[in-house]
Amino acid sequence: MFCIGKHLIKSPYFLAPMAGVSEMPFRVIAFEMGAGLATTELISAKGIFHRNARTQQYLRFDPEKEVPYSLQLFGGEELAMCHAAVEAAKLGAQIIDINMGCPVKKVTQTGAGSALLCDTRRAASLVKAMRLAVGDGVPITVKIRTGWDAQNINCLEMGKALEDAGCAAIALHGRTRAQGYSGRADWELIKALKASVQIPIIGNGDVISVEDANLKLQESGCDAIMIGRGALGNPWIFRELLGGARPTAIERRDLIVRHFQQHVEVNALRSFRSHLVWYSKGFENAGGFREQVMHLDQEAAVLEAIDAFFSNKLPVADQEMTDLVDYRQAFG
Ligand SMILES: Cc1cc2nc3c(=O)[nH]c(=O)nc-3n(C[C@H](O)[C@H](O)[C@H](O)COP(=O)(O)O)c2cc1C
């Protein structure tokens, strides 16, 4: 156990923020499975300022289950970020995370996301300003990558600057911005960052199995491990990591049904299709199921398909980091 600011973190296994995935229903499931933290997907500071309708949807959270509630902001302008942080805290955010890792051009060209990696001083100044804006009660954390590209790896320098600015914890995805999701995450750099600062470090990148997570947690000396793609379709990984059992067929079906029902309360039905693709990973005839659900646009029909497919069987293969979905445009 360790603390982020005043918040006690009960499990060293975190769900990674993932746009389009880490919405309230999935975060709640992760917490229920024992995740120590499940940060929201990146939320636009300007969207909060303008009370944008889509942004309001991203702000949905469950104050009972999401404890502590960590909200990720992105933005390139200090004032807008400070304003958004204050608003987010008023809405219930207990930790504010700054996205300094997003590689997507639309984000970096506004000076946000991984563009902040290119200017350590600006990044540190942002943390300082946001800390001042929200006060001591709401810790500011940051999620970074190892650097902009192979020639500009600066996560250690960045770590020091952020720590000095009052950052309460850093999550490091062990890839450069230029790498996107290619190559392997560099866990040596994650280990080096952990050794060079006092604040909690959360290691992230390519953890897909229980064995892998435990090995990386131990070898890196990190305070926690953050799991993204490895939790897609497999939120039970957080329970298994804490020594719990794999899900039975019925339990799996019931959870998928609940996830679907909560998802469609505020989202279009078709946006759940990628979850169904992930949940069916490793199952016999997963291809047939995916083909079937791609054409369904009625809630009752989807529920029937979930029931028929998941009620009586378990996956036959362990999940792999297969590219069922194109991550090249993923916001991380
Ligand atoms: C679909 C998708 C969406 C993502 N969105 C975000 C995001 O909103 N904010 C963020 O900091 N990282 C985001 N990321 C990056 C993840 O948080 C994580 O750093 C990355 O996937 C590496 O971890 P993994 O190998 O466990 O997946 C996203 C990744 C994926 C695959």
The ligand as an ORCA input file, in Angstrom:
! r2SCAN-3c Opt
* xyz 0 1
  C      -7.551      2.644    -26.978
  C      -6.536      3.388    -26.140
  C      -6.845      4.643    -25.651
  C      -5.918      5.330    -24.858
  N      -6.264      6.552    -24.325
  C      -5.434      7.141    -23.415
  C      -5.857      8.317    -22.711
  O      -6.968      8.819    -22.862
  N      -4.959      8.870    -21.840
  C      -3.714      8.326    -21.611
  O      -2.942      8.849    -20.821
  N      -3.318      7.211    -22.262
  C      -4.152      6.596    -23.129
  N      -3.771      5.425    -23.728
  C      -2.483      4.827    -23.389
  C      -2.617      3.826    -22.246
  O      -3.006      4.478    -21.067
  C      -1.274      3.096    -22.003
  O      -0.302      4.045    -21.688
  C      -0.800      2.298    -23.218
  O      -1.866      1.572    -23.799
  C       0.315      1.317    -22.837
  O      -0.133      0.412    -21.874
  P      -0.548     -1.113    -22.269
  O       0.630     -1.713    -22.992
  O      -0.833     -1.778    -20.964
  O      -1.723     -1.033    -23.172
  C      -4.660      4.744    -24.556
  C      -4.354      3.498    -25.073
  C      -5.277      2.803    -25.831
  C      -4.925      1.429    -26.345
*
